[in-house]
Amino acid sequence: MRFVPDYSSTRKYQTMRLFKYPAHTLFSLTLICFGILGFSTFILPPTQAQNGQQLTIQPDITGTWRRGGPDGGTLRALAVHPTNPAIMFAGGIGGLFRSTDSGAHWVECTTGLSSFFIRTIAITPSNPSVMYLGTASDRPGGFNLYKSVNGGDSWVPATTGLGFGSAESLVINPQNPNNLYLILGGTVYQSTDAAASWVLSNGGLPDFAARDQIVLAPTNPQTLYVTCGTLGVYQSLNGGTTWTPVNNGLPTGVTRSLAIDPQTPGTLYVGYFSQGLYKTVNGGGNWVQLSLPEGAVFNLQVTPGNHNQVYAGTDFGVYQSNDAGITWIQLTGGLPQILFPALALAPSSQEQVLAGSENGGLFRTTNAGASWTAINTGLFLTDGQAVALDPSNPNILYAGLQDGVNSGLVKSTDGARTWARLNTGQPSNIFSLAVHPTNPNLVLAGGSPGFRSTNGGTSWSILTGLPNNLVSTLAFARSNPNLAYATVPQFGVYQSTDAGASWTPRNSGLTDLLIDAIGVDPTNPNRVFAASGGGKIYGSTDGGGNWSLLHPGLPGAGTGSGFLVDPYELNTLYAGFRNGGIYKSTDGGATWVNTNNGVPANVFGLSLAPASPGTLFVTNSYGVFRSTDRGLSWIYLTTGGLNSGNLTEIAVTPQATSLYVAGRGGVFALDNDTCPTVTQFYPIATVPGKTITITGTNFVPGTQVFFGGPRLIPAASVTVDSTTQIRVVVPPSGTGAGNINGYLTIRAAGCPDVTTESLPVNVANPGDPSSTFPRFVLLGDTSMDGKNYNTNDLALERAFLQFQVIPTADQKLAGDVLPVNSNGSRGNGSLTTTDFTFMRAEAFGQFPPD
């Protein structure tokens, strides 16, 4: 049985990604954006109330999402147990992980968290069971500070008195562990009761300064220092009550990092975004520049017990000084020369250092930097942007990552349990993917630039004819896979007529080239729709040769996130937007209605269930939602384990037994192996009272079977013989059984509907006795223009076929059904379709063996 998956595009991207930035610039802009906008940019959560408002969303099914990986990713925060260097914590995009065996294995420790972009980790030196976790509040309603009293096993919010924003830095007074200082949203807060409450500690600090890091003098905890963006460094000598600038000798620039010598509190180091590294030995009285190679300095650490040894994480790798900053060496020995925003030293070991990279994973040295080992097994902190399934094998899938250091492409052959890195030949973040509908070895990947593989990802070539900019959407035309479409924001729509080998622009009639999403009619490769910024909807009937504006701007809609053409209802369209949510049209795009119906309106991903008419999936900052009635109502599918604040895309296996979602933290999978599948059946759908035997898996008492689609006609009876076989009786006359169209829909409690769809009908040589046809003939697409369909062919004697006309522009015979041997008897018959350019063949069954 072949099922027809949905190959419509669901590519999403962020506005910032329309422009090309180097990796270190993107990192810095992310910090600045979070510092300025912070928590206030997000909307309310589904399960938590704020300001007296609450949105309640009930889960649909029980079960837990599993993290599918891949390993590694982007680190933002690291910490090591104060007395046991084998216990370490790592956080970043996608949550917090803990290792108790020096990084050999990692386990997720996010119980109680509702925000999963970790920014800072602090362990109480005198009581390591008490920990604090600062986040970027990447999930709507997620808190920005958490506390654990059991070593990270569980977390509770600790935000009383705090405002909005990203928690960037937290320090604990070693002489009084109840005394804490926090930078959140560019503001300094202080707690004197172990985070039970917080008060502002901003006296004398400049307004609107982007504060990134705070340090405390261990031997004199009344002395603190804080970085203030372009305004340099400020000092407090009274425990944060008042602050004064200490910038003598510092340049004008953006500060990024700060470290204090734990043995000599007057010695500090400050790193800049582009002005290098500076040092003071008199508490900021004056600063001198050090000889660290030019570049951004994102993290600084001074070795406890050895104040001459300093480490710097930069955008070109990790550097070490053994003479208090006078000279520096770049550390290699297995450590890549990429951006390292996170460093951590083991308080009880001068030899152990952790180095967390941007997109390259986590590394550890136990010999003070002489050699390094990657420690990423089970550490899932990648930033997933796209996911696509192999149409012939649901266990094979591709994922695109914002991971340009390592090409950003991975492949799994075991259902997202293990991954292999795919080398495109050059670094590139990957934001879109498409797999050829009938040739699974042909894969397209969109980044800057785009790539094409003809051997399942073993090797790649650059897409030719596209501008060297972000390829945000890729989509094959299902009914003619040689046709493919791509969108390049600011450059519009491109078409390929050779399955992606070459591309040409197709923008005539587009008034806005900032195209965000595109959808292709699964039955007509030239019928294409596009959405642009501001909710504009365009349509084309000639493959993008000419576009018409169907709607000037949907209310509240902003950046597009997906466009779907319903394969079961010809003129039904869906458009998703990051603002405005989901819109639906039932007249080919002329009119639209909002169909959020309880789904929060920040839609990132939009997808159809391949074998279940009317079933849609949506991803956003809350999780995953499913509709089984074409958007009339939605059910919340996030039941645990989906720890990501930005779910960008979803892929559904043919019978919806597994869902794969790309987001921060990589790829997440929800497996429902208890749901039914269908492997074979012998339908006699137009013979009332006949019995059909269906074989498959996971059939249970109470399983329902329906004929037809989209209007479902219940079977007269269903008998469950075993978990692998059921028998159903065709409905009697008068129930519409003579007009159903060949689908069978299997329904079980707690499972998505499983709807069979058809094999293609081969009429290239009608009447040729040597023609071969499948054991049963169901829905399939075929061009029959001007051909006679002659049932003298012995291979067709048993076939009982009807053809649903897809009308041409003149609407001739729209909706008519033309029978061939409609009584099922053997004999001659023909169907001439000279007047039609395209038809959909729909079989109502084939007689089982005599």
HELIX and SHEET records of a PDB file:
HELIX    1   1 THR A   15  LEU A   18  5                                   4    
HELIX    2   2 ALA A   23  ILE A   36  1                                  14    
HELIX    3   3 GLY A   38  THR A   41  5                                   4    
HELIX    4   4 GLY A  229  LEU A  231  5                                   3    
HELIX    5   5 GLY A  404  ASN A  406  5                                   3    
HELIX    6   6 GLY A  533  GLY A  535  5                                   3    
HELIX    7   7 ALA A  737  ASN A  739  5                                   3    
HELIX    8   8 LEU A  794  LEU A  796  5                                   3    
SHEET    1   A 4 ARG A  66  GLY A  69  0                                        
SHEET    2   A 4 GLY A 666  ASP A 671 -1                                        
SHEET    3   A 4 SER A 658  GLY A 663 -1                                        
SHEET    4   A 4 LEU A 647  VAL A 652 -1                                        
SHEET    1   B 2 GLY A  72  GLY A  73  0                                        
SHEET    2   B 2 PHE A 380  LEU A 381  1                                        
SHEET    1   C 4 LEU A  75  VAL A  80  0                                        
SHEET    2   C 4 MET A  88  GLY A  92 -1                                        
SHEET    3   C 4 GLY A  95  SER A  99 -1                                        
SHEET    4   C 4 VAL A 107  GLU A 108 -1                                        
SHEET    1   D 4 ILE A 118  ILE A 123  0                                        
SHEET    2   D 4 MET A 131  THR A 135 -1                                        
SHEET    3   D 4 LEU A 145  SER A 148 -1                                        
SHEET    4   D 4 VAL A 156  PRO A 157 -1                                        
SHEET    1   E 4 ALA A 167  ILE A 172  0                                        
SHEET    2   E 4 LEU A 180  LEU A 184 -1                                        
SHEET    3   E 4 THR A 187  SER A 191 -1                                        
SHEET    4   E 4 VAL A 199  LEU A 200 -1                                        
SHEET    1   F 4 ARG A 211  LEU A 216  0                                        
SHEET    2   F 4 LEU A 224  CYS A 228 -1                                        
SHEET    3   F 4 VAL A 233  SER A 236 -1                                        
SHEET    4   F 4 THR A 244  PRO A 245 -1                                        
SHEET    1   G 4 THR A 255  ILE A 260  0                                        
SHEET    2   G 4 LEU A 268  TYR A 272 -1                                        
SHEET    3   G 4 LEU A 277  THR A 280 -1                                        
SHEET    4   G 4 VAL A 288  GLN A 289 -1                                        
SHEET    1   H 4 VAL A 297  VAL A 302  0                                        
SHEET    2   H 4 VAL A 310  THR A 314 -1                                        
SHEET    3   H 4 GLY A 317  SER A 321 -1                                        
SHEET    4   H 4 ILE A 329  GLN A 330 -1                                        
SHEET    1   I 4 ALA A 342  ALA A 346  0                                        
SHEET    2   I 4 SER A 349  GLY A 356 -1                                        
SHEET    3   I 4 LEU A 362  THR A 365 -1                                        
SHEET    4   I 4 THR A 373  ALA A 374 -1                                        
SHEET    1   J 4 GLY A 384  ASP A 390  0                                        
SHEET    2   J 4 ASN A 393  LEU A 401 -1                                        
SHEET    3   J 4 LEU A 409  SER A 412 -1                                        
SHEET    4   J 4 ALA A 420  ARG A 421 -1                                        
SHEET    1   K 4 SER A 432  VAL A 435  0                                        
SHEET    2   K 4 VAL A 443  GLY A 446 -1                                        
SHEET    3   K 4 PHE A 451  SER A 453 -1                                        
SHEET    4   K 4 SER A 461  ILE A 462 -1                                        
SHEET    1   L 4 THR A 473  PHE A 476  0                                        
SHEET    2   L 4 ALA A 484  VAL A 488 -1                                        
SHEET    3   L 4 GLY A 492  SER A 496 -1                                        
SHEET    4   L 4 THR A 504  PRO A 505 -1                                        
SHEET    1   M 4 ILE A 515  VAL A 520  0                                        
SHEET    2   M 4 VAL A 528  SER A 532 -1                                        
SHEET    3   M 4 ILE A 537  SER A 540 -1                                        
SHEET    4   M 4 SER A 548  HIS A 551 -1                                        
SHEET    1   N 4 GLY A 560  VAL A 565  0                                        
SHEET    2   N 4 LEU A 573  PHE A 577 -1                                        
SHEET    3   N 4 GLY A 581  SER A 585 -1                                        
SHEET    4   N 4 VAL A 593  ASN A 594 -1                                        
SHEET    1   O 4 VAL A 603  LEU A 608  0                                        
SHEET    2   O 4 LEU A 616  ASN A 620 -1                                        
SHEET    3   O 4 VAL A 624  SER A 627 -1                                        
SHEET    4   O 4 ILE A 635  TYR A 636 -1                                        
SHEET    1   P 4 THR A 677  PHE A 681  0                                        
SHEET    2   P 4 THR A 691  THR A 697 -1                                        
SHEET    3   P 4 GLN A 725  VAL A 729 -1                                        
SHEET    4   P 4 SER A 717  SER A 722 -1                                        
SHEET    1   Q 4 ILE A 713  PRO A 714  0                                        
SHEET    2   Q 4 GLN A 704  PHE A 707 -1                                        
SHEET    3   Q 4 LEU A 744  ARG A 747 -1                                        
SHEET    4   Q 4 VAL A 754  THR A 755 -1                                        
SHEET    1   R 4 GLY A 780  THR A 782  0                                        
SHEET    2   R 4 MET A 839  GLN A 846 -1                                        
SHEET    3   R 4 ALA A 799  VAL A 805 -1                                        
SHEET    4   R 4 VAL A 817  VAL A 820 -1                                        
END                                                                             
